[in-house]
């Protein structure tokens, strides 16, 4: 068990060091830095959704709406009210969280496909609001953004995104492994059994929605500053489906699985961009194959490999004399 934890921590440290060195490995290329920055932003949204859907069992098809809400909140506060980034980014999360509270209170009484349809309605409405509320969002014209002078370069803001993503990952991992996370899992497995043990099902469901929306909103705020321009075309209902596909392919009820899914679904369009329609085809096939042959997601393959490797190490380890004698004595008793 300790070896497994140490190996996982070692991999995390190696991955973190690689990300910190990445801009210099690619010659500070804006394109390749953007690829990782967008992966990190989608990872934040996917991890948040996985807490809601993977751990809590609440299917949301509107997470792209919260991403867009965070984007526009940061853009409006920055471009129109000249607020600093240390206010606009948290505000993006707070606004998304408050909106989720308004949606979540009635939605917590819904289950399964009824909940999915309700969140779908929200996901469809946000782009339309952004398009038609021209006095605030400027409609199709969009809103230009400017980063603060201290982080105005792509390199500087790249590290801002990395640090925020790492902090959010740490927070979500702790939530998933806490009493709160265990309550989410209990609700996912059986709401009746969870209620019987004293868990306030409606209350915890509302908390799920708010946490997922809050961090997704922060991801949206980071997106606004990275792109430095927001418009109604940035996110569509397909964004919500892509986020769902990320956590299904990466691994439900796994924060690391959400990261794997985000990496995969950001890299695929990079390689398939020159082929029209290939990206959606690959993603669709990947989702079908994962559901059929590996429902626990790609992250489980790594865990399975680690267990098999550990088993082989134990089998190949030499037996100590005292262990052999103990084994022979046990056999003699039978």
N, C-alpha and C positions, 0 to 999 in steps of 0.2 A: 504493500500500500504506500509506504513512504517512498519507495523507489519510483512508483508511478507518479506521485505528486512532484518529486524532484525532477523527473524527466519532463513533465508538463511545464514546470516552471522554467526549466532550462530552455525549452523550445520557445516559450513566451519571451524570455530575455533575448534570445537570438533573433527572433522576429522583430522585437522592438528596436534592437540595435540596427538591424537591416533597414527598417523604415527611417530611422534617424539619419542613416548614411545614404539613403536612396537618392536624394537630389544630387549628390556629388557623384554617385555611380552613373547617373544618366546625364551628366554634364549640365545639371540645372535646367534641363529641357522643360519648357512650360507645358508641353503636351503630356509628357510622361509624369510630371508632377500632378497635372490635372487628373490623370487616370487614377492615381492613388488617392488624391484628395476626394474625388467623387466616390471612390470605393469606401472611404472612411465615412463620408456623409450618409451613404446608403446603408452602411453597416450600423450606424446609430439608429436609423429608422427600422432596420430589420431586427436588431436586438430588442428594441422597444416593442415591436409587434410580436416577437417571439415570447416575450414576457406575458403578453395579453392572450395570444392564441396558443402557443406551445405549452406554457405553464398553466394558464388559466382556462384554456379550452373555449375562449370567446372568439368567434370568427369575425374579423373585421375586414371589410373590403373598402374602407374609407381612410386608410392610413396615409395615402397620398394626399388627401385633403388637409391633414394636419401638417404635413411637410410643406404644402403650399401656404398654409395659414402662417406658419413660422417664417417663411420666406417673405411674405408681404408685410408681416408685422415689423420685422427688422428693416425692410426697405422703406416703409412709410415713416417709421420713427427716425430713421437716419436721414432720408432724403428730404422729408418735409418738415421735421421738427428739429433736425440737427442734433439728435441725441447721440452720446458716445456709445461705442461698441459694448462697453461693459454694462450698459443698461439695455441696449437693443437685443443682444443675444439672450440674456435671461428672460427679457420681456416676451420674446418670441415663444419661449417655452411656457411661460405663465399664461399667455393668451390662449395657446393651444390647449393647455390643461383646463382652463376655465370653460372653454367651448366644449371640451369633452365631458365636463361635468354636466353641462346643460343637456348634452345628448345622452350621456351615460345614465342619468337618473331614470328616464323612462325606458331606456334600452336594456337595463339590467333585468327587466322582467321578461325579456325575449330570449329565446334559445335557438341554437342551430341556424337553419336557413332563414328564419324570421329576423334574427339579429344581423345576419349577413346582408339581407336586403335593406334593412334599416341603415346600416353603415354605408352600403352602396349608394343610397340616396344622398347621404352627406358628401361622399366622395365625388358624386356627379355635380353637386350644387356649388361647391367652392370655386371651381374654374369659371362657372357661369357668373358667380358674384364678382370675381376678380375682373371678368371681361366687361360687365355692365355697370359696375360702381365706379364710373370714370372720374368722378370728383376726388376719389381717394386713390384709386389704383392706376388711373390714366388709361384704362382699357388696353387696346392692342398696342398702344405706344409704349407701355411699360414704364418702369421706374429705373433710372440710372442710379448706381451706387458708387460710393467712394470709400475705400478703406482708410482707417486712421493712418497718419503719417508714419507712426512707429512700425506698422506692419503692412505698409503699402506695397511692398514687393511680393511677388508670388512665393519666393522662398520663405520669407518671414511668416506669411499667413498660412503657408503649408504646415509649418511647425505648430501654429496655433490650432489648426484642425486636428493634427496628430495628438497634441496634448489633451484637447477636449475629448477626443474619441477614446483615448486611453483612460481618462478619468471616468467617463460614462460607462465604459466597459467594466471597470473596477466596481462602480456603484451597482450596476445591474447584476454582476456576479454575486455580490454580497446580498442583494435583495433576493436573488434566486435561491441562495443557500440559507436564508434566514427563516424565522418563523412565518414571516409574510409570504415567502415563496412556498413554504410547505402548505400554507392555507390555500394558496392559489392552486396547487396540485390537488389538494383534497376536493376543492370545488370542481375542478376539471373532471376528476374521477367519478364523483357522485355528489350532486348538490344536496340531496336528501341526507346522505350520510354526514356530509360536512355540517349541515345545519343541526343534526342530531348531536354532534360533538361540541356545539356551542359557537360555531363560526357564523358570523353575520354575513351571509352569502351576498345580499344586496350591497352591503357596505364594502366588502372586499372587491366585488366586481367593479364598483365605482372607482375604488382606488387603483385597480388594474388599468382602467381606461385613462385615468388622469396621469399615471406614471408614464404609460406608453405614449400618450399625446404630448406630455411635457418634453420628454427627451427627443421625440420626433420633431417638435417645434424648434428645439435648439439646433437640430440638424438642418432644418430649413433656414434658420438664421445664418448658419455657417455657409450654406449654399449661396445665399444672397450676396454675402461679402466676397465669396470666391469668384463668382461669375461677374459680379459688379453690375448686374442688370437683371431685373425680373420682369416677366410678362406672363399672361394667362396660358401661354403655350408651354411653359416650363414643365408643368405636371398635368397629367390627364388621369382618367380612371385606370389606364393601363399601368400607371405607376403603382397603384395599390395592388394590382394583380401581380406585378413584378416582385413587389415586396413579399407577397404571400408565397410566390414561387421560390424566392430566396430561402425562406425559412423551411419550406417543405424539402427542398433539395439539400440544403445545408444540414438540417436536422431540427425537428421540433423539440421544444423544451431543452434547448442547448444554446447558450449565449455564444459559444465558439462556433456552433453550427451556423448561426445567423451570419457570423463574420465570413465563414467559408462560402456561404451562398452569395453574399454581397460581392466577394472577390470574383467568384465565377461569373456572376451575371453582369459585372462591369467589364470584365476582360473579354467575354464572348463578343459583344458588339464591336469591340476594338478590332478583333480579327475578322469578323464577318461583315463589317460595315460596307465593304465594296460589293457584297452580294445582296440584292434586294430581297427582303422577306426571310433570309436565312436565319437571322437572329431569333425571330419569333418561333421559327420551326425548331431550331436547336433547343430553345428553352422549353417548348411544349413537349418535345420528345423526352428531354431530361426529366421533366416532372412526371410523365407517365412511367418511365423506367424506374424512377426512384420509388414511386408509390407501389409498383408491382413487385420489385425485387429487393428494395432496401427502404422500407417505410420509416426507419429511424434516421435516414439521411446519410449524407456522405461522411459526416463527422464520426459515425459509428464504425466506418471502415478503419479509420485510424485507431480507434479504441480497440477494435477486434484484433488488429495487427499487433498492438501493444500487448494484449493478453496472450496471444499465441506466442509472441517472442518471449514473454516471461515464463510461459509453460515450458518452452524448449530449454530455457536456461536452467530451470529447476530439474528437468529430466536429465540434462547433461552434466549437472553438478555432481562431483564425487561424493559418495556416501561416507560419512565419518565412521570410524570403528565403533564408537559408542552407540551411534544410531543403528548400525547393522546388528549389534548385539541385542539392542532393545527390540528390534524387529524380529530377530530369531526367537527371543524369549516369548514374545507375544504369539508367534506362530506355534510354539511348543505348547502353550496353554490350550490352544484349540485342537 
